[in-house]
Amino acid sequence: MTQYHPFHLVDPSPWPFVGAIGTLGLTTGGVMYFHRYVYGELLLILSTTLIVLVMIVWWRDVIREGTYLGLHTLAVQRGLRMGMLLFILTEVMFFISFFWAFFHSALVPTVEIGSVWPPVGITPLNAFEVPLLNTAILLSSGALVTWSHNAMISGNRKDTINGLMLTVILGLIFTALQAYEYYEASFTIADSVYGTTFYVATGFHGLHVIIGTTFLIVSLVRIIDHHLTKHHHNGYEASIWYWHFVDYVWIFLFISIYWWGGA
């Protein structure tokens, strides 16, 4: 049958249905686990595993469609870019809620926490030690991934791979330093509203760094395998946008929570 439009009509796929089952099990298992129900932990682990497997095979299908079947036309690529931008916008709103919670408590501290910020008994981390080092690492990684992207557009394969490899290494170093920071911290997520807002905001950012690093690793493997070219590298471009989003969020975290909030 002749197709008279440039859009890709996907074939029937089982992954949305299977992914929905995994998501239902994830939420149910999470609630059961936190309330100490029998088999709650098992359901949580199995559902998480199922979701990860669905992500792998679903994205495999998307890569196959774009790389080997040639189904990602210019119109489809524009749609993918728009989808990524909308996804990043939802992530922005996600982190705005954390900043809202932090400033709600920090600007007008209640009497229950001593009417001061940081609360009585909390010794905040020094913003000019590990957090400042992590800031330099993330900003450097943003510059390196931009260099790598420009090299790809210019057709310089060697610099593309080298810049991306260095970005991935810096992302892994950032995660290791943040884990060390958590280990050395004198307060926990259960210590007042400060501990809660601190660990939720920085912890979710750390999770996004891990996701972004994985995103970049997949792009690196695809570049090495000659999946991407200077004219067709939507997946790599999306990973770069995501990484820059992670950079910007960290700058706000460093200024507001580490520096201002811990002063």
C-alpha positions in Angstrom: 0.0 0.0 0.0 1.4 3.4 -1.0 2.0 5.8 1.9 1.2 9.5 1.0 2.5 11.1 4.2 6.0 11.3 5.8 5.0 10.0 9.2 5.9 6.6 10.7 2.9 4.6 11.7 4.3 2.1 14.2 3.4 -1.6 14.0 1.4 -3.2 16.9 3.7 -3.6 19.9 3.2 -5.6 23.1 5.6 -3.3 25.1 3.1 -0.6 26.1 0.8 -3.2 27.7 3.7 -5.1 29.3 5.2 -1.8 30.5 1.8 -0.9 32.1 1.7 -4.2 34.0 5.2 -3.5 35.2 4.3 0.0 36.3 1.2 -1.3 38.2 3.4 -3.9 39.9 6.0 -1.2 40.8 3.5 1.1 42.5 1.7 -1.8 44.2 5.0 -3.4 45.3 6.4 -0.1 46.5 3.3 0.5 48.8 3.4 -3.1 50.0 7.1 -2.9 50.8 6.9 0.4 52.7 4.0 -1.1 54.8 6.0 -4.3 55.4 3.5 -6.6 53.6 4.6 -10.1 52.7 6.0 -10.4 49.2 6.0 -6.6 48.8 9.8 -6.5 48.2 9.6 -9.4 45.8 6.9 -7.7 43.7 8.9 -4.5 43.7 12.0 -6.2 42.4 10.2 -8.3 39.8 8.3 -5.2 38.5 11.4 -3.1 38.4 13.2 -5.8 36.4 10.2 -6.1 34.0 10.2 -2.3 33.4 14.0 -2.3 32.7 13.6 -5.2 30.3 10.7 -3.4 28.5 12.8 -0.2 28.2 15.6 -2.2 26.6 13.6 -4.0 24.0 11.3 -1.0 23.3 14.2 1.3 22.6 15.9 -1.5 20.6 12.9 -1.5 18.4 13.1 2.3 18.0 16.8 2.1 17.1 16.1 -0.6 14.6 13.3 1.5 13.0 15.5 4.6 12.7 18.9 2.9 11.9 18.1 -0.1 9.7 14.6 0.4 8.4 14.9 4.1 7.5 11.5 5.0 9.0 12.7 8.2 10.8 12.0 10.7 8.2 12.6 14.5 8.7 9.0 14.8 9.9 9.4 11.9 12.4 12.7 13.4 13.6 11.0 16.7 14.3 8.3 14.9 16.3 11.0 13.1 18.3 12.7 16.4 19.1 9.5 18.0 20.2 8.7 15.0 22.4 12.1 15.2 24.1 11.6 19.0 24.7 8.2 18.3 26.3 9.7 15.6 28.4 12.5 17.9 29.7 9.8 20.5 30.4 8.0 18.0 32.7 11.3 17.3 34.4 11.8 21.1 35.0 8.4 21.2 36.7 9.4 18.1 38.7 12.4 19.9 40.2 10.5 23.1 40.7 8.4 21.3 43.2 11.5 20.3 45.2 12.8 23.9 45.2 9.3 25.1 46.2 9.3 22.7 49.2 12.8 23.8 50.2 12.2 27.6 50.0 8.8 27.1 51.7 10.6 25.9 54.8 13.8 27.9 54.5 12.4 31.4 54.0 10.0 31.1 57.0 11.3 28.4 59.3 8.7 27.3 61.9 9.1 27.2 65.6 9.3 23.4 65.6 12.8 23.6 64.0 13.9 26.5 66.1 12.8 29.3 63.8 16.2 29.3 62.1 17.6 27.8 59.0 19.4 25.4 58.9 17.4 23.9 61.8 18.8 23.5 65.2 21.1 20.4 65.4 21.8 20.3 61.7 25.4 20.8 60.5 25.1 21.4 56.7 27.8 20.3 54.2 30.4 22.8 53.2 29.4 24.1 49.8 33.0 24.9 48.8 34.3 21.3 49.2 32.8 18.3 47.4 29.8 20.3 46.0 32.0 22.9 44.4 34.2 20.2 42.9 31.1 18.4 41.5 30.0 21.8 40.1 33.3 22.1 38.2 33.0 18.5 37.0 29.5 18.9 35.7 30.2 22.2 33.9 33.3 20.6 32.4 31.3 17.6 31.2 28.8 20.0 29.6 31.6 21.7 27.7 33.1 18.4 26.6 29.8 17.0 25.3 29.2 20.2 23.3 32.7 19.8 21.8 31.8 16.2 21.0 28.6 17.3 19.3 30.3 20.0 17.2 32.9 17.4 16.2 30.2 15.1 15.0 28.5 17.8 13.0 31.9 18.5 11.4 32.5 14.9 10.6 35.4 14.5 13.1 34.7 11.0 14.4 37.8 10.8 16.6 37.0 14.0 18.6 33.3 13.0 18.8 34.2 9.7 20.5 37.0 11.2 22.7 34.8 14.1 23.9 31.9 11.7 24.7 34.1 9.3 26.5 35.5 12.0 28.8 31.9 13.2 29.5 30.9 9.7 30.6 34.0 9.5 32.8 33.2 12.8 34.5 29.6 11.7 35.0 30.8 8.6 36.8 33.2 10.6 38.9 30.3 13.0 39.9 28.2 10.0 41.0 31.0 8.6 43.1 31.7 11.9 44.8 28.0 12.4 45.6 27.9 8.9 47.1 31.0 9.8 49.2 29.3 13.1 50.2 26.2 11.2 51.4 28.4 8.7 53.4 30.2 11.5 55.2 27.1 13.7 55.9 26.3 14.2 59.5 22.5 14.1 58.9 20.0 11.8 57.2 16.8 12.1 55.3 14.9 11.7 58.6 16.6 14.7 60.2 14.1 17.5 60.1 12.7 19.1 57.0 16.2 20.1 56.0 17.4 16.5 55.7 14.2 15.6 53.8 14.4 18.4 51.2 18.2 18.1 50.9 18.2 14.4 50.1 15.1 14.3 48.0 16.3 17.2 45.7 20.0 16.2 45.5 19.1 12.5 45.4 16.8 12.8 42.5 19.3 14.9 40.7 21.9 12.2 41.3 19.4 9.7 39.8 19.1 11.9 36.8 22.9 12.0 36.5 23.0 8.2 36.4 20.2 8.1 33.8 22.0 10.8 31.7 25.3 8.9 32.0 23.6 5.7 30.8 22.0 7.7 27.9 25.4 9.0 26.9 27.0 5.5 27.1 24.3 4.2 24.8 25.0 7.0 22.4 28.7 6.3 22.6 28.2 2.6 21.8 26.0 3.6 18.8 28.6 6.1 17.5 31.3 3.4 17.7 29.0 1.0 15.9 28.4 3.6 13.1 24.7 3.9 13.9 24.8 7.7 13.9 26.0 10.2 11.3 26.4 14.0 11.2 23.0 14.2 9.4 21.1 11.7 11.6 21.9 11.5 15.3 18.6 12.3 17.1 19.3 9.9 19.9 22.7 11.6 20.6 21.2 15.0 20.4 18.5 14.1 22.9 21.1 12.8 25.3 23.0 16.1 25.1 19.9 18.1 25.8 19.2 15.9 28.8 22.8 16.3 30.1 22.6 20.1 29.8 19.3 20.0 31.7 21.1 18.1 34.5 23.9 20.7 34.5 21.4 23.6 34.9 19.5 21.9 37.7 22.8 21.3 39.5 23.7 25.0 39.3 20.4 25.9 41.0 20.9 23.2 43.6 24.4 24.3 44.4 23.4 28.0 44.8 20.2 27.5 46.7 20.6 24.4 48.8 24.3 24.0 49.3 25.5 27.6 49.4 22.5 29.8 50.4 20.6 27.1 52.3 23.7 25.9 54.3 25.1 29.4 55.1 
